[in-house]
Structures are given as C-alpha cells and as structure tokens.
Amino acid sequence: MAEVVPPELQQYVAKLQQLQARLNQVAAEKSVVEAELKEVERALNVLNDASDDANIYRVAGYLMVKVTKDDAQRELSDRKDILELRLKNLEKQESLLTSEIKDLESKINEILGKYYRGRGPGAG
C-alpha cells in the first residue's frame, strides 16, 4: 500500500527545495563577485606600481580609451567599494538562507519522527 505523505511535510519539502536553489544561486553569484573583486584589486595594485605619466587605457565597448592614472584609480576604487558591498550583502543572504534551511530541516525531521514513530513495525 502506498504511503500518504502529510500535506504539511510536502509543503516543507517544497520550501526546502526552493531555499536550497536560492542558496545555490547566491553562492554562484558570490563567487562571480569575488572573482571580479580580485581582478579589480589586482588592477589597482598594477596602477599603484605604474608611474604617474604611464599610458593607461580603459576598455569602452570595442575601443580602448586613454585615461589618467587618477581617473583609473578612482573608477577602480569605486568599483571595488560597490563589489565589497555586494559581497557583504550576498554573505548576509547566504547566512540567512542557511539558517532558514537548518530550521526547515529540523521541522521536517520532527514531522518525520512523529509520522513514522506511529507507523513503525510495532504500530497498528
């Protein structure tokens, strides 16, 4: 005979799957932001080592445009600040999702414990 899964458990499992999918999205986005942040930091380090009269170019679509060292540093520093804020936001989301997933998993385990305790080999 087929076992009937309680509707409450079905809802919790569906919610858990949604949270896990969202956590995977956040983790993927976080790794992209981390990689871009490393590139920006590396570019800033290269700029810091460059002389003040060095030729600096920035990619703009299909073109490379000459910019001053100060403008390039300012632009990269702004980008770095934005990326760091984005990373903090993603870390916060990741933490909240992980917490929600743990709570939901414990609820699911609690329901399974109640449900199957009453249906064990000695029951009924």
Buried (B, 14 or more C-beta within 10 A) or exposed (E): EEEEEEEEBEEBBEBBEEBBEBBEEBEEBBEEBBEBBEEBEEBBEEBEEBEEEEEBEEEEEEEEEEBEBEEBBEBBEEBBEBBEEBBEBBEEBBEEBEEBBEEBBEBBEEBBEEBEEEEEEEEE
